Amino acid sequence: MNKYYWEQTVTTEDLLLGLVKDGDEKDKVDFKLTYDISGGKKEKSELVRDITSIANSYSLEHENHGFLIFGIHPTTKEIEGVALDKESLVTHIDKLIETHVSPRIFFKVETFETPESKQWCAIIIKPSVAVPHVFISDSSEFNKGEVWVRKGTFKGLASSDDYARFFSVRTESLKQEMEARMYIHENMVKGKIAEIEKKMIDLGSKSTRTEPAKKVSKTKKVANEPDEIKEIEIEIESDDVGLDILVKKSLPKQSPLKSKLIEEVNSCVEFLKSESIPWGLHISESNKDQASETVQKIQFKFEQYYKTIFELAFFGNQDDHIEIISDSVKKLAVHFDKGGVTYDALYIRYLPIVTTLHILSIATVFRRSEKYINIAIDTDLSNKERRSEKHSVTDTLFYIRRASNLFDALHPNYPKTRWHDGPGSYQKEFLMSLLTGYTEIDDPVALFYQGEFLLSLTPIIADSESGIRQGHVSSGSYMDSYEARAILEDFLKSNVDLLKKIFSDLKAVMKQYDEDAPKISNRGMRFSDGVPRVTQTLFPSIEDKKVK
């Protein structure tokens, strides 16, 4: 996987050498001979000013990436070399940006060496939709509240034209997000209307019966109140009295809710195993409409199941309902195997279990109870064909991303524009429809990001023999949203006890996250700014005795 988009055709080193050879400083390109990390305030202020000015500027070249290259002679533009430690420089710049700039600027540091053993390096500044980046403190080189830009070799305060561009960038970003939501919701409504019309047709055909049904009496238990079940006499059609009723009457009594939920999930699983979704389906530009149709078909089939799990997990009695939820999830956790099929149609079949895991992880945050996410951690994928190989249900967080081009086709600007994380983007919009509308939920967006973040950590500790990225953090939409970063950092600080209940070795889990998340968020053409700084956010703010 390429770290930068240009690595499909040229290495990062060759691209930077081309900039050095060209020798021209531009809006997004600046050369420096040296930099002293231990230098004075003026030198540090100049560095953060240069980085911020480039981040606030715009260029069509290199898809708006910025480059601050060290070790270059200011006049000859020859590589003279510079003594800078990569890790120390990253930490140093991180601290400067955190102290002086908001929203946060994201960057990478790359180091290289010439054949003559001269070391040089570059700060690669990522394009940002969070412009303008504003100074939040005073220094010798800028004042609090100022916005700086770079035009050619000139650095100065932003003009009215710059602010118009900032507004345009933010507006376009919000527009794309709203268009995506509207597209998904519009197609969900269309599918729902089609489903209702089909049910009406089915009811119409049943009403053509010429003989009246014979009525019989039978005792049935129904729930009047949450803790009260009473027997009532009902009349049912004799056609409905079959072996299943006689068998149930002879078996030990069990919760009618559990029976109905298991019956529902079994029906849904049979649907996933059937040909209702063609096993050879592979989404491309030529059949992109099938992406929406397929997702709608699956989600409408599972609509009642999702609502039930949501209500039980968020508002039910934990002691009474946790086992019911767990049993239904185990029934849903099926490993699909179709003789080597690796098309989108195989991996989209994991959408219902992934959606259910999201509901449980979000409920974990809402109820401040580890019981719900433990279901995800402890459940295995049922695999009758390969009993010798153990699959964790968290494998599905990686499987679902193998159907990414199906989710990409849901983007309103597809194929010109694709999602950074299609499955994550879809999950956010779909689950927002469940979370919104409840007065008990103050901030649905924050709740989603927090739950999704917890779920992304579960593969690190999952017990699996599959080798499907086990021991690594999974992806998530929070990585792409600048609003998620502050939400997650606050969540980490205020929920240490909950985190320790979920992850017994919290430090090890968070260390693994710090290693994996940047690799995920910086791959390919992906622009991500929702990745929290776990070690810098969590551990320094807590006494060592609390996190071990």
N, C-alpha and C positions, 0 to 999 in steps of 0.2 A: 504494500500500500504506500503510495507516494505521500510524502509529508507536505509538499507544495504542488499546486496544479502544474507548474512549469516542468516538474521532474518527469512528466510524460514524454518530453522532447529534449530537455537539457538538464544537466545537473545544476544544483544550486551554486556550486563553486564556479562553474563555467559562466553562469548567468551573472554572478557578481564580478568575475574577472572582466566580463564584457562591459559592465558599468564602469569599472576602473579604467579600462582601456579607452572608453569613450571620453572619460575625464570631465564630463559636464555635470555640475551640481544643478539639480532640478527641484521641482516642488516636493518630490518624494525621495530624493537622493542627496545625501550629504556625506562628505569625507572628513575624517579627523585623523591627525597624526598619532595622538596618544590620549590616554585618560588615566588619571590617578584615583583609584577607589578611595584611598585615604586622604585625598586632597581636601581643600577648604570648601566652605559653603558656596562660594562663587562658582567654582568649577562644577559642583554638584547641581547647582541651580541651572547652569547653562545646559547641562546634559538633559535634565528633565524638561527644560524649555524646548530644546531641539526635538526631543521625542514627541512631545505634545503638539508642537507646530506641524510636524510631519503627519501625525495622526489626524489632525483637523483639516489637512489639505486633501486635494483630490487630483488624481491623474488616471487617464485611461490606460496608461502603460502598466503592465504587470498586475492588472486587475486591482489597482489601487493599493497594492502593498508598498510600504515605505522601507528605505534602506539607509542606515547610518553605519558607514564602514570605517573601521579603525585600522591604523597602520599605514595610511596613505599620505605621501608627502603633499602638502597643500599646493605646491607650485608645479612640480613635475608630474604629479599623480602616479608616481612609482610606489611600489610596495616596499616600505621601509621596515615594516614589522612593528609589533607592539606586544608587551608582556602583560596579558590579561588572562586570568583564570576564568573559564566559562561559568562554572558553578557560582563562584564568588560574585561575578558580574551580574548574573541573573538575580541573585538574592539582593544585591545592592540596588539594582534598578527597580525591583519589586517594591522595596522599602521606600524609595524616592517617589514612585508613582502613588503608592498608598498614602503617603504623607501630603502630597501636593496636588493631586489631580483626581477629579471625579467627572463622569464615570471612569471606571478603570480602563486603562489601555493594555491591550494584549500584544505580546511580542515573543520572538524567539531569538536566541543568540546562537550563531553558528561560528565555529572556529576552523581555520585552515592553516596550511603550512606550505611555503614555496619550496621548490627543489633545493634552494639555498638555505633551507631550514629557518626561514623567516616566518614567524607566526603572525597572522592577521585575523580579524574577526569582523562580524557584521551583526548589528541589531536589526532584525527583520520585523517591521511593525505591521500588524495585521490591519486590513481594512475594517472600518467600524461603522455600524449603523447607529451607534450611541453618541454621535457627534451632536453638539460640541463638547469636547473635553475641557472642563473649566478648572482653573487653578483655585484651590480651596484654602490656600495659605499665602502669606507674603514671603518674599525673598528679595535678594539684591537684584534679580533679573526679571521679576514679575510681581504682580500684586494679586491679592485675593479677588476673585470674581472676574478676572481677565480671561479672554479667549484669544489664543495666539494661533496664527497660520503661517505657512511658508509659501512664498511665491518666487520661484527661481532660487536665488541665493538670499533673498530678503525674508527676514522673519519679523512679524509685527502683529498688531492687534487686528482681529477680524473686522471686515467691513460689512456694510449692509448686504452686499452681494453674497458674502460668505454665510451670513445668517439665513438668507433666502435658501441657499443650498442645504444648510443644516436642516431647515424646516422641511425641505423637499425630501431629503433622505429619510427622516423620521416618518413623514407622511406616507411615503411609498412603502416603507417597512410595515407600517400599521395597515395600509391598504391591502398588501399581499396577505397578511395574516387574516384580515376580515374576509377577503375573497375566499380564502381557503375554508374558513369556518362556514361561510354561506354556501359554498359548493357542497361540502359534506352534509350540512343540514338539509339543503334543498333535495339532495338525492335520497336522504333518509326519509323525508316526507313523501317523495314520489313512491318509494318502495313500500311505505306504510299504506298509502292509498291503494296501491296494487294488491297488497295483502288483504285489505278490507274488502275490496271488490271481489276477490276470489272467495272469501268466506261467505259473502252475500250470495254469490252464485251457488256455492255448495249448499247453503241453507235453502235456497230456492228449489234445488233438485230434491232435497229431502222432504220438502213440503208436498211433493206430488204423491205421497203414499195414499193409497185408496182405502186401506183398512185401518181402523183405529187401533192403537197399541193397547194391549191388555195391561192393566195396572196391577201391581202387587205392592204390599207394604213391606218395608225393611227398616230396621233400626240403623241409624248412622250417627256417628259422633261428629259434631262440628264445634268450632271454637267461637264462643260468644265474646268472652273477655280473654285477655292474655293468660291469666292463670286459672281459667274456668272452662271446663269441657263438659257438656251435658248431652244427653241422648235425646233425639227428637225422632218422631215418626215422619217419614217422607214417602212419597209415592214415586216409583220409578218405572220405566218401561220394562216389561218382562224380557225384552231382547237384551237388556243390560245385565241380567242375572246369569252369570256363567260360572265356570270352574274357578276363575280367579277369586270371585266373591266367596265361594264355599271354602276355598283353601285358606283365604285370609281369616275367615271366621274360626278356623280350626287351629290357627297358629297363635303363639303368644302375642299379646297386644304390644304395639309400638306406636311411637308418635305419628299421628296422621300427617303432620307437617313433614317429618322426615320421609315417610313413604311417598308422599306426593312429590317432594323435591328430588328424590332418587329416581322416581318414575320420569320426571321431567328431564333430568340430566341424561338418563339412559336413552331417551328419545332423541335428544340433541346429539349424543355421541354417534348413534346409528346414522343420523343425518350426515355427520362428518365422514363416516366410513363409506357412505354410499357414493353413487355416481352423480349426485346432485351438483357437486363441483367436479367438472371434468378433470380427470387425473393428469391429462396432458396439457392443461391450461398454462400458457406462458404469455405474460403481458408484454406487449410492445406498442409502438405508436399506432400500428395498423389496427389493433383491437383494444385500444385503451378503455373504451366504454365498458368492457367486460370486467375491468378492475372494480369500478363502482358497483356494478351489478353483483359481483361475487361477494364483496364486503357487505353489502346490504342484505343479501340472502342469508349470510351467516349471522349477522348481528340481529336481524329480525327473528330468526329462529331461536336465538338465545336471550331475547329481550326479557321474557318472564323470569328466566333463571337469574340474570344479572340483577334485576330489581329485587328479587327475593334475597339473594346473598347480600346486596347492599343494605337492605332494611335490617336484616338480622345482625350484620356486622356492626352497623352504625348505631342502631337503636334497640337491638334485642338484648335479652338477658345472656350475659356471657356464659354463665355456668350451664344454662339450659341449651344454648344454641351452638356453642363452639364445636361440639361433637357432630352435630348435624351438618354444619358448614364443612368440617373436615372430611366427613364421609362423602359428601357430594363432590368435593374437589378431587378426592382420590378416584372417583368414578370418571371424572372429566379428564384426569391426567393420563391420557392415552398416547403411546408412542406409535405414530403412524409409519407404516413401512409398506411400500408398494413396489417391491421388486426393482429397486434401483432408481425409481422416479425421483428426480430432483427439481422438478418444475415448480413454478410459483404455487400451483394448486396443492402441492404437498405441504409447503411451509405455511400457507395461509390457514391451514386447518388448525394451527396452534394459536390463532387469534383469540378464540374464546378462553383458553386457559390463561393466556397472557393478560387478557382483560380482567379476568377473575383475580389473578395475583395482584394486579394493580389495585383493585378494590380492597383487597385484604391489607395491603401495605399502607394504603391511605387510611383505612380504618384503624390501623395500628397507631398512627399519629393522632387521629381524632379522639380515640378512646384512651390513648397513652397506655396501651396494653400490648405486650409482646406476643400474646397468645395468637393473634391473627397472622402475623408474619411468620410465626413458627410453623404454621401450616405449610407455607411455601418452602420453608427450609427443610422440613421433615418429610415431605411428600416425594415419592418416586414416580417416574413415568412407567406405567404398566406396559410391558413389552413381552408378550407371550411367545413371540418368535425367537427372541434372544434372551432367554432367562439368565444366561451366565453373565450378561453385561448389565450393570446397574446404571440407570439414567436418573438424574435428579430432575425434578420438575423445573428447576431454574435453567436447564438446558434450553427450554423454550424461549427464553429471553434472547438467545443467540439464533435459534432456528428462525424466529419470526423475522429477523433482519435479512435472512436469505430470500425473503419475498419483497425486498426493498423496492424493486422496480414496479411491483404491483401498487405499492403505496405511492411511489413517485407519480404514477399515472393519475392519482387523485388531485395532484397539484393543478390549480386552475390555469397555470401557464405551461404545463407539460406539452411537448417535450423540451421546450426551450429552457424551462426552469424546473429543477427537481429539489426535493427536500434534502436537508443535511441528514436528517434521521427520520425517514418516512414513517416507520412504525411508531416512533415516539411522538411525532407530530399528530398522528391520527389518534393515538391513545389520549393525548391531552384534550383534543376537541371532543372526543366521544365521552370521556369521563366528566368533562365540564357539564355535559347535559344531565348527568346524574347528580352532580354535586350542587349545582345552582338551584335555587328555589327553596332551599331549606333554611329556615330562620336560625336553626342551631349551628349552621356553618357560616362563620363570619367572613372568611377569606378563602374561597374555593381554590383560587389559583395557587396560593401559598401551600394549601393543604395538598394539592396535587403534586407540586414540585417536591415537597418533603417526603411524601409517600413513595414517589418514583425514585427519589434518591436512595431511600432505604432499600427498596427492591433491587436497585442496581448493585448494591453491596452483597446481596445474598449469595451469588455464585462463588464468592471468595471462600465461604465456609461450607458450601454444599458438599454433601457426601456423594460423589459420583465417580464412575469408572469410564465414563464416555469419552473424556478428553475434549469435550466441547467447550473450550475456553474456561474450564473449571479453574478456580483460584484466581480469576481475573474479574474485575468490575465490568458490568455490562453497560451498554450505552443508555441514553435517555434524552428526552427533549430539553431537560434542564440545562444541558451543556450548551445549547444554542441560544439561550435567553439571558440577556444581561440582568433582567429583573430577578432571575432565580438566584443569582450569586449572593446577594444580601440576605435573601430569605433563608437560604441554606446555612449561611454562616451564623445567623441568629438562632436557627434551629439547633445547630451543633452546640452552641454555647449553653443553651437552656434545657437541653434534654440529655445530659450525660448519663443520668441514671437509667433512662430508657435504653439508650445505646448500649450500656454495659449489660443490661439484661438480655439484649438480643445477641450481642457479640461479646463472648466471655473474654477474648483477648482483643480489646478495643484498639490498642496501639498497633497491633499487627495488622488488623483489618484496615485501619486508616493509613498505615504506611503503604500497604498494597494499593489502596485507592490513589494515593499521591503518585505512585509509579505508573499506574495504568491510565488514569483519567486524561492526563495531558496527551498521551499517545492517541487516544480515541478522538479527543477534541481537535487535534491538529492534523488529522490525516487528510490527504487529498486536497480538495478545494474547500474543505469545511471551515467555516468561520464560527468559532464557539467562544462564548464569554460568560457562561454560567457555571464554570467549574470552580467550586470554592477551594480556598487554600486551607486544607484540613489541618495540617500540622501547625501552620502559623495561626490558625483561627482557634482551634480547639485546645491544644495542649498548653500553650503559654498562658491561657486564661484560666487554667485549672491547676490547683495544687497537685504535685506529683502523687500524693497519697490518694487522690481521687481517681486517677487514671493510671493503671499499672498494666 
